[in-house]
Every structure is written in structure tokens, then in C-alpha cells.
Amino acid sequence: MVEVGLETLHRQNTPEMTEHLGGPEPEQAIVDRHRRYLRLDGGEMLLVRLGADPVDGGCDMGTLVLGDPTLKR
């Protein structure tokens, strides 16, 4: 499995960030959602990054999923 973006999904899985979604997800739900993002057909998952490269001090800030309105959380 490609790990790009998975760490960001874990960081976003806090009570504060998921309050409007019913609370944090279990570990397996995060992994499953990440796999669905990697298989998107008719949409895109964008990783928002501050800085050009994590090695140079950049970091992932969040995600944005575009396109498929049937994609579940």
C-alpha cells in the first residue's frame, strides 16, 4: 500500500477534527478509507502540503477529496 497521505489521515483523526463526523475513526477504518482514496475512479484526493519537500521542512497540512459524491467517509 502506498503510504503517501496515510499519516495525514491519522493526524486528522482527533475528536476536535472529527466532531462533525461523529468522532474519531478506528484504525482499520482509516486504513480502509485511505485505500479507497488510492483507488478513486472519477475523482481525486489531493494532499495539501506546506513547503516543497518534507526533508526541507515542508509538511502535509490536510486532504481534499474531489469528484465522487458517492465516496463514503
N, C-alpha and C positions, 0 to 999 in steps of 0.2 A: 504494500500500500504506500502511496506517495504521502509523505508526512507534511508537505507544504500546507500551511493553514490549520493543521490539527491543533497545534499549540495555542493558536489564537482562539479557536473554539473553546478550548479548555479555560483560557483566561477570561472569556466572556461568560462562563457558566457560574456566575455568582448570584446570590439572592437578589442583589441590587439590580443587576443587568437582566435578570430573567423574571422579575416580579410580574410584569405584564403578560408573561407566557405561562405562568403557573409555577414558577420556581425552577431551580437547577435541574438539569437532566442527569440521569445515571450515566456512568462511564460508557457503557455499551451503547446507549442512545447517541452519545456524542460521536463515537466511532462510526456508528451506522449512518448518521447524518452526514458526516464527512465523506463516507463512501458514496452516498447519493450525490453530493456536490461534485465529486470527481467523475460521476457518470452522467452528468446533466446532458440532456439532448433537447435542444431548443431553448437553451438559456445559458447563463454564465454565472460563475461565482468569482467575484473579484476580491482580492486581498488588498486592503488599504495599508500602505506602508509609508512610514515617515523616514525619510533618508533613503539613499540608493541601495545600501547593502548592509545586512546585519553585522558583518565583520567590521564595517566602518562606523558603527554606532547607530545604524538605522534599526527600526523596529516595526513590527506589524501592529497596526492600530485597530483594525476591525475587518469585517467582511460585509459584502453586499451581494445579494443573490438577485439576479435579473432574469426575467423571461417567463419561466414556467409557473403559472399561478396554482397549479395542482401540487407543487412540491410541498410536502409537509415538513414541519419543523423538525 
